[in-house]
Amino acid sequence: MAAKPLISRKNSLRPCVKHFSHSHPLRPVDVKEEEEIICSGCELDLSGSAYKCTKSTCDFFLHKSCFELPRELEHTSHPQHLLVLLSSPPGDDSKFTCNACGDYGTSFAYHCATCQFNFHVGCAFLPKTMKHVDHNHPLTLLYSTNFLDKEGLVFTCDVCRKEVSQTSWVYYCLDCDYGTDLHCTTPAEC
């Protein structure tokens, strides 16, 4: 006589869910780091809890955190309007420029249609303060370098020594006049 399975096949299947960003159903999965998968939402390496397209020919994956992103966001850097989560760059463009870091993106974006304002999802949730590996004091996130300009001087990143656009975000210590652009930001806990 054959042994009964401990879990029936019907109960062992993970449920399918829908997400606004993808036309096929998604299923929860655990992704191992060595699989080298990129999240279709934030475009960063994916490992751990995630969602995968149920179609075998589709390579759509989302971090669990990207799956759970709010569809609308109030952000202190852009208080005049709500930002709406888009699953692809706004308009007919295949990419957008992030107003926080200045880099391009080709997937999820928080967007203000009125102002043509865009963020990567990762930039939208940066911490307000952080401890940097190269500095003794906490650094504060600033949404522009305009007020740091002294007599026409341009803000320069203290890590890479490159000039930073007045509209780019930086982490800054007012006491020491020390700051980094977002590309050179390395938290102390890394």
Secondary structure by P-SEA (a helix, b strand, c coil): ccccccccccccccbbbbbccccbbbbbbbbcccccccccccccccccccccccccccccccccccccccccccccccccbbbbbbccccccccbbbbccccccccccccccccccccccccccccccbbbbccccbbbbbbcccccccccbbbbbcccccccccccbbbbbbccccccccccccccccc
